[in-house]
Amino acid sequence: MRKLIIMVSIIAVAAIAIYFDGQTRDSSEPKIFGPVLKARFLDHSFGNSSLFTMPDGKIIVVDPAGGRGAEALLKMLQGEKAKEIDVIVTNPSREYAKALAGLQKSVLISNVIRPELGRATASWTKWLRDSKWEDVPETALTRGDVLQFTSQVTLEALNPAKEPEPRGVGSDSLVFRAKFKNKSILYLSDIDSKGECGLIASGLDLESSVMVAARNGRYGSNSLELLSMVRPEMCVVSALRNNAPSTSVMDRLDTINTGATLYRSDKDGIIVISTDGHSMTLLDKGGGY
């Protein structure tokens, strides 16, 4: 009888501990209320495109891929019942021109947002024309420009500088920050070390809730100085299929060094982050949409 009483007591204590541990974890998890900004960082099967859904349902596609990546993206957009989208192209190229023209056949593109290319604009226009692109309004951005996506969501252009390089090189990729109330997502795109130096020297406030690593986490990017200015809560690396992120960059982005939770699409799959402008949470990783 005594052994039974002791066993029952142990089970009761364990149950109480589990209950309070669960309560503690529940209370520490961020609560999301009301309309949200949802960001999906897709894996290599989508060509590393990203997709932002605004609080009002508007969809923004970032850097759409061609080929199989385009097919996967279109399937996702169909699942979202998207009939109209805006597209952000952070580093315009012949490949992106083809991808845009292919995407245009299946969904209405209302606006293309890209960096100011200077003299390279002529090449971009030719690539679009060669891809049989039907003209759509384009918005060319440089540092300091702001687009109002919704009444509460803005896109701030942090790069390129007002006078871009002649050929639209990596240092002149479009770096932008999507801001919703008190939370923000910094998208560093394909900016290289020269571009990072210019961004740091600009004196801009770079602090952001989420940092999407530059150059897919490849060598020569995401410097310690840049990280110290961004001070993210989460870091996301959209890794390429056959080009793994640099070990040294991953060490810099490690949670131990930054305090930020690190996610990688090559290991975590699709990464879905949601914010109501006050709290931010990981909705899903590794699954579908």
C-alpha positions in Angstrom: 0.0 0.0 0.0 2.8 2.4 0.9 4.5 1.7 -2.4 1.2 2.5 -4.2 0.9 5.8 -2.4 4.5 6.7 -3.3 3.9 5.8 -6.9 0.7 7.8 -7.1 2.4 10.8 -5.5 5.3 10.7 -8.1 2.8 10.5 -11.0 0.8 13.4 -9.5 3.9 15.6 -9.1 5.1 14.7 -12.7 1.6 15.7 -14.1 1.7 19.0 -12.3 5.2 19.8 -13.5 4.2 19.0 -17.1 1.1 21.2 -16.8 3.0 24.2 -15.5 5.8 23.7 -18.0 3.2 23.8 -20.8 1.6 26.9 -19.3 5.0 28.6 -19.2 5.7 27.7 -22.8 2.3 28.8 -24.0 2.6 32.2 -22.2 6.1 32.8 -23.8 4.9 32.1 -27.3 3.9 35.3 -29.2 0.2 35.8 -29.8 -0.8 37.0 -33.2 -4.0 39.1 -33.5 -5.8 40.7 -36.4 -4.6 41.2 -40.0 -1.1 39.8 -40.6 1.8 40.2 -43.0 3.0 36.8 -44.0 6.3 36.1 -45.6 7.2 32.7 -47.3 10.8 32.0 -48.1 10.6 29.1 -50.6 13.1 26.3 -51.1 15.2 25.6 -54.2 12.3 23.7 -55.9 10.8 27.2 -56.4 14.1 28.7 -57.5 14.4 30.4 -54.1 11.6 32.8 -54.8 9.9 34.5 -51.9 6.2 35.4 -51.5 4.7 38.2 -49.3 1.0 38.3 -48.5 -0.2 41.7 -47.3 -2.8 42.1 -44.6 -5.4 42.9 -47.2 -4.5 39.8 -49.2 -2.4 41.4 -51.9 0.5 39.2 -53.0 4.0 40.2 -53.9 6.4 37.7 -55.5 10.1 38.4 -55.1 12.6 37.1 -57.7 10.4 34.6 -59.6 12.4 31.8 -61.3 11.9 30.1 -64.6 11.5 26.5 -65.6 10.4 24.0 -62.9 10.6 26.8 -60.2 8.0 28.8 -62.2 5.7 25.8 -62.4 5.9 25.3 -58.6 5.3 29.0 -58.0 2.3 29.0 -60.3 0.8 26.0 -58.5 1.2 27.9 -55.2 -0.4 31.0 -56.5 -3.3 29.0 -57.8 -3.7 27.5 -54.4 -3.9 31.1 -53.1 -6.5 31.9 -55.8 -4.2 34.8 -56.8 -5.4 36.6 -59.9 -3.2 39.6 -59.7 0.3 40.1 -58.2 3.1 42.6 -58.0 6.6 41.4 -58.7 9.9 42.5 -57.1 13.1 41.8 -59.1 16.0 42.6 -57.0 18.8 42.1 -59.5 17.4 42.3 -63.1 18.9 39.8 -65.6 18.1 38.0 -68.8 16.9 35.0 -66.7 14.5 37.1 -64.7 13.1 38.7 -67.9 12.3 35.2 -69.2 10.7 34.2 -65.9 8.5 37.3 -65.8 7.3 36.7 -69.4 6.4 33.1 -68.5 4.7 34.1 -65.3 2.7 36.8 -67.2 1.0 34.1 -69.3 -0.8 32.7 -66.2 -1.3 35.6 -63.8 -1.9 39.3 -64.1 1.2 41.2 -63.1 0.2 44.8 -62.2 3.6 46.2 -61.4 7.2 45.3 -61.6 9.4 46.8 -58.9 13.2 46.9 -59.5 16.3 48.9 -58.8 17.3 51.8 -60.9 19.7 50.4 -63.4 21.2 53.6 -65.0 22.6 52.8 -68.4 21.8 49.1 -67.9 18.1 49.9 -68.3 18.4 49.5 -72.0 19.7 45.9 -71.6 16.9 45.1 -69.3 14.3 46.5 -71.7 15.8 44.4 -74.5 15.7 41.2 -72.5 12.1 41.8 -71.7 11.3 42.5 -75.4 13.2 39.4 -76.5 11.1 37.3 -74.0 7.9 38.6 -75.6 7.0 40.6 -72.5 3.7 42.6 -72.6 4.4 46.0 -71.2 3.5 46.4 -67.5 4.2 49.5 -65.3 7.6 49.4 -63.7 8.7 51.2 -60.6 12.5 51.8 -60.4 13.7 52.5 -56.9 16.8 54.0 -55.3 17.9 54.6 -51.7 15.3 56.6 -49.8 12.3 55.8 -52.0 9.2 54.5 -50.2 6.2 52.5 -51.6 3.0 52.3 -49.7 1.7 48.7 -50.3 -1.3 49.1 -47.9 -2.3 51.7 -45.3 0.1 50.1 -42.8 2.7 48.2 -44.9 5.5 50.1 -46.6 8.5 49.1 -48.7 11.6 51.2 -48.1 14.4 51.0 -50.7 17.8 51.0 -48.9 19.9 50.3 -52.0 21.0 51.1 -54.7 22.4 54.6 -54.2 21.1 57.4 -56.3 23.9 56.9 -58.9 24.0 53.2 -59.6 26.9 51.4 -61.3 26.7 51.4 -65.2 26.0 47.6 -65.5 23.7 47.1 -62.5 26.2 44.8 -60.7 25.6 43.0 -57.4 26.4 46.1 -55.3 23.4 47.8 -56.9 20.9 45.1 -56.2 17.6 46.3 -54.7 17.8 46.0 -50.9 14.4 46.7 -49.3 12.7 46.6 -46.0 9.0 45.7 -45.7 7.7 47.4 -42.6 4.4 46.6 -40.9 3.7 48.7 -37.7 6.6 47.8 -35.3 8.0 44.8 -37.2 10.1 44.7 -40.4 11.7 42.3 -42.8 15.0 43.3 -44.4 15.7 41.7 -47.7 19.4 42.0 -48.6 19.0 40.2 -52.0 22.3 39.8 -54.0 24.2 42.7 -52.5 27.9 42.1 -52.4 30.6 43.3 -50.0 31.0 46.6 -51.8 27.3 47.2 -51.6 27.3 46.3 -47.9 30.0 48.8 -47.2 27.9 51.5 -49.0 24.8 50.5 -47.0 26.7 50.7 -43.7 28.3 54.0 -44.6 24.9 55.5 -45.6 24.0 56.1 -42.0 20.6 54.6 -42.5 18.8 52.9 -39.6 19.0 49.2 -40.6 17.5 47.6 -37.5 15.0 45.0 -38.6 13.0 42.1 -37.0 13.9 39.6 -39.8 17.0 39.6 -41.9 17.0 37.7 -45.1 20.7 37.0 -45.7 22.5 38.5 -48.7 23.7 36.3 -51.6 22.1 33.2 -50.3 24.6 33.1 -47.5 27.6 32.8 -49.8 31.1 33.8 -48.9 31.9 37.5 -48.7 28.5 38.7 -47.4 26.7 39.4 -44.2 29.5 41.1 -42.3 29.7 41.4 -38.6 29.3 45.2 -38.8 26.1 44.8 -40.9 24.7 42.3 -38.4 25.5 44.6 -35.5 23.4 47.3 -37.2 20.5 45.1 -38.2 20.2 43.3 -34.9 17.5 40.8 -36.1 15.2 38.5 -34.1 15.3 36.0 -36.9 17.7 35.3 -39.8 16.6 33.5 -43.0 19.0 32.0 -45.6 17.4 31.1 -48.9 20.0 28.5 -49.9 20.7 27.5 -53.5 20.3 23.9 -54.8 24.0 23.3 -55.7 25.7 26.1 -53.8 25.6 25.7 -50.1 26.0 28.7 -47.8 29.5 29.5 -46.6 30.5 27.9 -43.3 32.0 31.2 -42.1 28.8 33.1 -42.9 26.7 30.5 -41.1 29.0 30.8 -38.1 28.4 34.5 -38.0 24.6 34.1 -38.3 24.5 31.4 -35.7 22.1 32.0 -32.8 24.9 31.9 -30.3 26.5 34.9 -32.0 23.5 36.9 -33.0 20.8 35.9 -30.5 18.5 35.6 -33.6 16.8 32.3 -34.6 18.4 31.0 -37.8 16.4 29.2 -40.5 17.8 27.8 -43.8 15.7 26.7 -46.7 18.2 24.0 -47.7 17.6 22.3 -44.3 14.2 23.6 -43.1 12.4 23.7 -46.5 9.7 26.4 -46.9 9.9 28.9 -44.1 6.7 30.8 -43.2 6.9 33.8 -40.9 3.8 35.9 -39.8 3.5 39.2 -37.9 0.6 41.3 -36.9 3.0 44.3 -36.6 3.6 43.7 -32.8 4.4 40.0 -32.5 6.2 37.7 -34.9 6.1 34.0 -35.1 7.2 31.1 -37.3 4.1 29.6 -38.7 5.7 26.6 -40.5 8.8 25.2 -41.9 9.6 22.3 -44.1 6.1 21.7 -45.3 3.9 22.9 -48.1 1.9 26.1 -48.1 
